[in-house]
Amino acid sequence: MEKSNVTVYDIAKEANVSPATVSRILTGNAAVSDEKRLRVKALIDKYDFKPNALARSLSKKESKTLGFILPDITNPFFSTVFLEAEKCALEAGYTMMLCDSMNNNDNESIHLKTLSEKQVDVIIIMGGRVNDVRTRTEYAEEMNKILKSTPILIVNGKMTGVKCHKIATDEEHGMIQLVEYLVSIGHSKIGLIGGRENVTSSYIKYRALEEAFRKNNLQLNKEWMIYGDYSIESGIESMKKLLKKREKPTALIAINDFVAIGAIRAANEAGLDIPKDMSITGFDDSYISEIAHPKLTTVNQNYKELGKEIINTVLDITSKKGGDTTKVIDTKLVVRDSCLSI
């Protein structure tokens, strides 16, 4: 018999025991006689037998596999969170299955169903339905159905009517830090561009901007608050709209680094010098913030800590520690070259 082809059933047949007895010996179950244990272990050593991952998962009722659903792997925010979480997952003995919904709710539903059927230990989800300001009833029902068999961890989002573990970066504080920094270098005319109005991350940032304005006794100009999306193209279009207005801000906060890059490009094409003519900040501190010209002042999402806490929460879930929890990760202002004192 070739070593590579040996199964539990082969070991059981040669040892004259049942396959269940072999499984109990492999998992350290005490309910096996010493004589049988020695006989089976001798054959395990003889054939250098190692049970496959599926067999181990069935015996231990865990797969050591995590599902991670995100909306767009090409977005550096989501890809960086995934990579930092995967590093920690590997250290903890887990493998990660990446599922990109491509910003499509139907794809998201398919991924949820597939991961649950594959019996992953925990499903981690970012973006999509968990970022809707108003939770759709059918999506909440679908999540609750999945939760009956598979734990779910929501990252940077929430769903009304869905009780599960959540973890989020403090984007509200990040926005307040940006406003207070701009105020400290002399700016009082500040705008905000990008993001969708019905997405929680945008909602949080726009509301935080308004709160920061109130605290600093600043006048809010609604004409300088322009929604769009999260792309470079959105930054370009938003800046073009802004430059057509009679009065313009001296400083502009972009919803993320991509939008900031687009805004800078459009400003440059219009003949403006950034930051001499207008200060511009990003948000997320993705890799493009350091290669932009000028380098972006932005808010760091504390990716390493977020990745670590995602997996720490997974470990809490799998070890049945505590109930539903919400963890908040600090964000940090990163000052570079895209803002100037006035």
C-alpha positions as CSV (number, residue, x, y, z in Angstrom):
1,M,0.0,0.0,0.0
2,E,1.4,3.4,-1.0
3,K,1.8,5.9,1.9
4,S,0.2,8.7,0.0
5,N,-3.0,6.8,-0.6
6,V,-3.7,5.6,2.9
7,T,-7.0,6.5,4.4
8,V,-8.7,6.1,7.8
9,Y,-10.5,3.1,6.4
10,D,-7.2,1.4,5.4
11,I,-5.7,1.9,8.9
12,A,-8.9,0.6,10.5
13,K,-9.0,-2.5,8.2
14,E,-5.4,-3.5,8.9
15,A,-5.7,-2.8,12.7
16,N,-9.0,-4.8,12.8
17,V,-10.9,-1.9,14.4
18,S,-13.6,0.4,13.2
19,P,-12.9,3.7,11.4
20,A,-14.6,5.5,14.3
21,T,-11.9,4.0,16.6
22,V,-9.1,5.4,14.4
23,S,-10.8,8.8,14.5
24,R,-11.0,8.7,18.3
25,I,-7.3,7.9,18.5
26,L,-6.4,10.7,16.1
27,T,-8.4,13.2,18.2
28,G,-7.0,12.0,21.5
29,N,-10.3,10.5,22.8
30,A,-9.7,8.5,25.9
31,A,-12.4,5.9,25.2
32,V,-10.1,3.5,23.5
33,S,-8.2,0.6,25.0
34,D,-4.4,0.8,25.2
35,E,-4.0,-2.3,23.1
36,K,-6.0,-0.9,20.2
37,R,-4.4,2.5,20.6
38,L,-0.9,1.0,20.3
39,R,-1.9,-1.1,17.3
40,V,-3.4,1.8,15.4
41,K,-0.5,4.2,16.3
42,A,2.0,1.7,15.0
43,L,0.2,1.7,11.6
44,I,-0.1,5.5,11.6
45,D,3.7,5.7,12.1
46,K,4.3,2.9,9.5
47,Y,2.4,4.7,6.8
48,D,3.3,8.3,8.0
49,F,-0.5,8.9,8.0
50,K,-1.8,12.4,8.3
51,P,-5.6,13.0,8.3
52,N,-6.6,15.7,5.8
53,A,-8.0,19.1,6.8
54,L,-11.6,18.1,6.1
55,A,-11.4,15.0,8.3
56,R,-9.9,17.1,11.1
57,S,-12.6,19.8,10.7
58,L,-15.4,17.2,10.9
59,S,-14.0,15.7,14.1
60,K,-13.4,19.0,15.8
61,K,-16.5,20.8,14.4
62,E,-14.4,23.6,13.0
63,S,-12.9,24.3,9.6
64,K,-10.1,26.7,10.6
65,T,-11.4,28.7,7.5
66,L,-12.8,32.2,7.5
67,G,-14.8,33.8,4.7
68,F,-14.1,37.5,4.0
69,I,-16.6,39.3,1.8
70,L,-15.7,42.8,0.5
71,P,-17.1,45.0,-2.3
72,D,-14.0,45.9,-4.3
73,I,-10.6,44.3,-3.9
74,T,-9.1,47.0,-6.2
75,N,-9.9,49.6,-3.6
76,P,-6.8,49.9,-1.4
77,F,-8.8,50.5,1.8
78,F,-10.5,47.1,1.5
79,S,-7.5,45.2,0.2
80,T,-5.3,46.6,3.0
81,V,-7.8,45.6,5.7
82,F,-8.0,42.1,4.1
83,L,-4.2,41.7,3.9
84,E,-3.7,42.8,7.5
85,A,-6.4,40.4,8.7
86,E,-5.0,37.6,6.7
87,K,-1.6,38.0,8.3
88,C,-3.1,37.6,11.7
89,A,-5.4,34.8,10.6
90,L,-2.4,32.7,9.4
91,E,-0.6,33.3,12.7
92,A,-3.7,32.0,14.5
93,G,-3.9,28.9,12.3
94,Y,-6.7,30.0,10.0
95,T,-6.9,30.3,6.2
96,M,-9.0,33.0,4.5
97,M,-11.4,32.7,1.6
98,L,-11.7,36.1,-0.2
99,C,-15.0,36.9,-1.9
100,D,-15.3,40.1,-4.0
101,S,-19.0,41.1,-4.5
102,M,-18.0,43.7,-7.1
103,N,-20.4,46.1,-5.5
104,N,-23.3,43.8,-6.4
105,N,-25.9,42.8,-3.8
106,D,-26.8,39.6,-5.7
107,N,-23.1,38.5,-5.7
108,E,-23.0,39.3,-2.0
109,S,-26.0,37.0,-1.4
110,I,-24.3,34.2,-3.4
111,H,-21.1,34.6,-1.3
112,L,-23.0,34.5,2.0
113,K,-24.8,31.3,1.0
114,T,-21.7,29.6,-0.4
115,L,-19.5,30.4,2.7
116,S,-22.3,29.2,5.0
117,E,-22.6,25.9,3.0
118,K,-18.8,25.5,3.2
119,Q,-19.1,25.7,7.0
120,V,-16.5,28.4,7.5
121,D,-16.0,29.3,11.1
122,V,-16.9,33.0,10.7
123,I,-18.0,35.2,7.9
124,I,-16.4,38.6,7.9
125,I,-18.2,41.2,5.8
126,M,-17.4,44.8,4.7
127,G,-19.2,47.2,2.4
128,G,-22.4,46.5,0.5
129,R,-25.5,45.9,2.6
130,V,-23.7,46.6,5.9
131,N,-22.9,50.1,4.7
132,D,-26.5,51.1,3.8
133,V,-27.8,53.9,6.0
134,R,-31.3,52.3,5.8
135,T,-31.2,48.6,6.1
136,R,-33.4,46.7,3.6
137,T,-35.7,44.2,5.3
138,E,-34.9,41.4,2.9
139,Y,-31.1,41.7,3.5
140,A,-31.6,41.7,7.3
141,E,-33.7,38.6,7.0
142,E,-31.0,36.9,4.8
143,M,-28.3,37.8,7.3
144,N,-30.3,36.5,10.2
145,K,-30.9,33.2,8.4
146,I,-27.2,32.8,7.8
147,L,-26.5,33.6,11.5
148,K,-28.5,30.6,12.6
149,S,-25.7,28.4,11.3
150,T,-22.6,30.7,10.8
151,P,-21.4,33.6,13.0
152,I,-20.9,36.9,11.2
153,L,-18.5,39.8,12.0
154,I,-19.4,43.2,10.4
155,V,-16.4,45.6,9.8
156,N,-17.1,49.3,9.5
157,G,-20.8,48.9,9.2
158,K,-24.1,47.9,10.9
159,M,-27.5,46.5,10.0
160,T,-30.7,47.4,11.8
161,G,-32.3,44.2,13.2
162,V,-29.2,42.1,12.8
163,K,-27.4,41.1,16.1
164,C,-23.8,40.1,15.5
165,H,-20.2,41.1,16.4
166,K,-19.1,44.5,14.9
167,I,-15.8,46.3,14.7
168,A,-15.2,49.7,13.2
169,T,-12.5,52.4,12.9
170,D,-13.4,55.8,14.4
171,E,-14.1,57.7,11.2
172,E,-16.0,60.3,13.1
173,H,-13.0,61.2,15.2
174,G,-10.8,61.1,12.1
175,M,-13.0,63.7,10.4
176,I,-13.0,65.9,13.5
177,Q,-9.1,65.7,13.6
178,L,-9.0,66.9,9.9
179,V,-11.2,69.9,10.6
180,E,-9.4,70.9,13.7
181,Y,-6.0,70.6,11.9
182,L,-7.3,72.8,9.0
183,V,-8.6,75.4,11.5
184,S,-5.3,75.4,13.4
185,I,-3.5,76.5,10.2
186,G,-5.9,79.3,9.5
187,H,-8.7,77.8,7.4
188,S,-12.4,78.5,8.1
189,K,-13.8,78.1,4.6
190,I,-13.7,74.3,4.3
191,G,-15.6,72.0,1.9
192,L,-16.1,68.2,1.6
193,I,-16.5,66.2,-1.6
194,G,-17.2,62.6,-2.6
195,G,-19.1,59.6,-1.1
196,R,-22.6,58.5,-1.5
197,E,-25.3,60.0,0.7
198,N,-26.9,56.6,1.5
199,V,-23.7,54.9,2.6
200,T,-22.9,54.9,6.4
201,S,-19.2,55.8,6.1
202,S,-20.1,58.9,4.1
203,Y,-23.0,59.8,6.4
204,I,-20.7,59.5,9.4
205,K,-18.1,61.8,7.8
206,Y,-20.6,64.5,6.7
207,R,-22.3,64.6,10.1
208,A,-18.9,64.7,11.8
209,L,-17.9,67.7,9.7
210,E,-21.0,69.5,10.7
211,E,-20.4,68.7,14.4
212,A,-16.7,69.9,14.1
213,F,-18.0,73.1,12.4
214,R,-20.4,73.8,15.3
215,K,-17.6,73.2,17.9
216,N,-15.3,75.6,16.1
217,N,-18.0,78.2,15.4
218,L,-17.6,77.9,11.6
219,Q,-20.2,78.7,9.0
220,L,-21.2,75.7,7.0
221,N,-21.6,76.4,3.2
222,K,-23.8,73.6,1.7
223,E,-22.5,74.5,-1.8
224,W,-19.1,73.2,-0.8
225,M,-20.5,69.8,0.2
226,I,-20.7,67.8,-3.0
227,Y,-21.6,64.1,-3.0
228,G,-20.3,61.7,-5.7
229,D,-18.7,58.3,-5.2
230,Y,-15.3,57.1,-4.1
231,S,-13.3,57.2,-7.4
232,I,-10.7,59.5,-8.9
233,E,-13.3,60.5,-11.5
234,S,-15.6,61.6,-8.7
235,G,-12.9,63.9,-7.4
236,I,-12.3,65.4,-10.8
237,E,-16.0,66.1,-11.4
238,S,-16.6,67.4,-7.9
239,M,-13.6,69.8,-8.2
240,K,-14.9,71.0,-11.6
241,K,-18.3,71.8,-10.0
242,L,-16.6,73.6,-7.1
243,L,-14.4,75.7,-9.3
244,K,-17.5,77.0,-11.1
245,K,-18.9,78.5,-7.9
246,R,-18.6,82.2,-7.2
247,E,-17.0,81.7,-3.8
248,K,-14.6,78.8,-3.2
249,P,-13.2,77.2,-0.1
250,T,-9.6,77.6,0.9
251,A,-9.4,74.0,2.1
252,L,-11.1,70.8,0.8
253,I,-11.6,67.4,2.5
254,A,-12.0,64.5,0.2
255,I,-14.0,61.4,1.3
256,N,-11.0,59.2,0.6
257,D,-7.6,59.4,-1.0
258,F,-8.8,58.5,-4.5
259,V,-11.2,61.4,-4.5
260,A,-8.5,63.7,-3.3
261,I,-6.2,62.6,-6.1
262,G,-8.9,63.4,-8.6
263,A,-9.6,66.8,-7.1
264,I,-5.9,67.7,-7.2
265,R,-5.7,66.6,-10.9
266,A,-8.7,68.8,-11.8
267,A,-7.3,71.7,-9.8
268,N,-4.0,71.5,-11.6
269,E,-5.6,71.3,-15.0
270,A,-7.5,74.5,-14.1
271,G,-4.2,76.2,-13.3
272,L,-4.4,76.1,-9.5
273,D,-1.3,75.3,-7.4
274,I,-2.0,72.8,-4.6
275,P,-1.6,73.6,-1.8
276,K,-0.7,77.3,-2.5
277,D,-4.2,78.1,-3.9
278,M,-6.2,75.5,-2.0
279,S,-5.4,72.9,0.7
280,I,-6.7,69.4,0.0
281,T,-6.8,66.3,2.3
282,G,-7.7,62.7,1.8
283,F,-8.9,60.0,4.1
284,D,-7.8,56.4,4.6
285,D,-4.0,56.8,4.3
286,S,-3.8,54.3,1.5
287,Y,-0.6,53.7,-0.5
288,I,-1.4,56.4,-3.0
289,S,-1.4,59.1,-0.4
290,E,2.4,58.9,-0.3
291,I,3.0,58.7,-4.0
292,A,0.6,61.6,-4.8
293,H,2.0,65.0,-5.7
294,P,1.9,66.7,-3.3
295,K,1.9,63.9,-0.7
296,L,-1.5,63.8,0.9
297,T,-2.4,64.9,4.4
298,T,-5.0,62.2,5.4
299,V,-6.4,60.1,8.2
300,N,-4.8,56.7,8.9
301,Q,-7.3,53.9,9.4
302,N,-5.0,52.0,11.7
303,Y,-5.0,48.9,9.4
304,K,-2.6,46.7,11.5
305,E,-4.7,47.2,14.6
306,L,-7.9,46.7,12.7
307,G,-6.6,43.5,11.2
308,K,-5.5,42.2,14.5
309,E,-8.7,43.0,16.3
310,I,-10.8,41.4,13.5
311,I,-9.0,38.1,14.2
312,N,-9.1,38.6,18.0
313,T,-12.9,39.0,17.6
314,V,-13.0,35.8,15.5
315,L,-11.2,34.0,18.3
316,D,-13.7,35.3,20.8
317,I,-16.5,34.1,18.6
318,T,-15.1,30.6,18.0
319,S,-14.3,30.2,21.7
320,K,-17.8,31.4,22.7
321,K,-16.4,34.3,24.7
322,G,-19.0,37.0,25.4
323,G,-22.0,38.0,23.4
324,D,-22.4,40.4,20.6
325,T,-19.7,43.1,20.8
326,T,-18.8,46.3,19.1
327,K,-15.1,47.3,19.1
328,V,-13.9,50.8,18.0
329,I,-10.4,51.3,16.6
330,D,-8.7,54.7,16.8
331,T,-7.8,56.7,13.7
332,K,-4.9,59.0,13.4
333,L,-4.2,62.3,11.5
334,V,-1.2,62.1,9.1
335,V,0.2,65.5,8.1
336,R,2.1,65.6,4.7
337,D,2.4,68.3,2.0
338,S,-1.1,68.9,0.6
339,C,-2.1,71.6,3.1
340,L,-0.7,75.1,3.7
341,S,-1.2,77.7,6.4
342,I,-3.0,80.9,5.5
